[in-house]
Amino acid sequence: MKINLLSCDALRSDRRAITKCLLEVSSNINESLSFELTEILLDGDTVVIEVEDKETGSALRALRKLSIDYEIID
């Protein structure tokens, strides 16, 4: 399933927590790409990640916990 990460609404965004979350929930990225995607997201651009279907529920909960707005693409 593809998820479009729209923005992060947290007052004080935790870059390290977001990077770790993206690394854990996404099925096809490594640590350096996760860091780059975090920077792109916090700069205000959208990011698309792919999550395995069996982990979708926990991935969406983790994103909500970090105040990341998202939309499900596929």
C-alpha positions as CSV (number, residue, x, y, z in Angstrom):
1,M,0.0,0.0,0.0
2,K,1.3,3.5,-0.9
3,I,0.9,6.3,1.6
4,N,1.3,10.0,0.7
5,L,2.8,11.9,3.7
6,L,1.4,15.4,3.4
7,S,2.8,17.3,6.4
8,C,3.9,17.2,10.0
9,D,1.8,19.4,12.3
10,A,3.8,18.9,15.5
11,L,5.0,22.1,17.2
12,R,8.4,20.6,17.8
13,S,9.0,17.9,15.3
14,D,11.4,15.1,16.4
15,R,13.5,14.4,13.3
16,R,15.1,11.3,14.9
17,A,11.7,9.8,15.8
18,I,10.2,10.5,12.3
19,T,13.3,9.0,10.6
20,K,13.1,5.9,12.8
21,C,9.4,5.6,12.1
22,L,9.8,5.9,8.3
23,L,12.6,3.3,8.5
24,E,10.4,0.9,10.4
25,V,7.1,1.2,8.6
26,S,8.4,1.5,5.0
27,S,9.2,-1.7,3.1
28,N,11.8,-0.4,0.7
29,I,14.0,2.3,2.3
30,N,17.3,2.4,4.2
31,E,18.5,4.7,6.9
32,S,20.0,7.4,4.8
33,L,16.9,7.6,2.5
34,S,14.7,7.7,5.6
35,F,16.7,10.7,6.8
36,E,16.4,12.5,3.5
37,L,12.6,11.8,3.3
38,T,12.2,13.2,6.8
39,E,14.0,16.4,5.8
40,I,11.8,16.7,2.7
41,L,8.7,16.2,4.7
42,L,9.7,18.8,7.3
43,D,10.5,21.3,4.6
44,G,6.9,21.1,3.5
45,D,6.9,18.8,0.5
46,T,5.0,15.6,0.2
47,V,6.6,12.2,0.4
48,V,5.3,8.8,-0.8
49,I,6.2,5.6,1.0
50,E,5.2,2.0,0.6
51,V,4.0,-0.1,3.5
52,E,3.3,-3.8,3.5
53,D,-0.4,-4.5,3.8
54,K,0.0,-6.6,7.0
55,E,1.6,-3.6,8.8
56,T,-0.7,-0.9,7.6
57,G,-2.6,-0.4,10.9
58,S,0.5,0.0,13.0
59,A,2.1,2.2,10.5
60,L,-0.8,4.6,10.4
61,R,-1.0,4.7,14.2
62,A,2.7,5.5,14.3
63,L,2.3,8.4,11.8
64,R,-0.7,9.8,13.7
65,K,1.3,9.7,17.0
66,L,4.0,11.9,15.3
67,S,1.3,14.3,14.0
68,I,2.0,13.4,10.4
69,D,-0.9,14.0,8.0
70,Y,-1.3,11.4,5.3
71,E,-3.5,10.0,2.6
72,I,-3.8,6.5,1.4
73,I,-3.0,6.3,-2.3
74,D,-3.3,2.6,-3.1
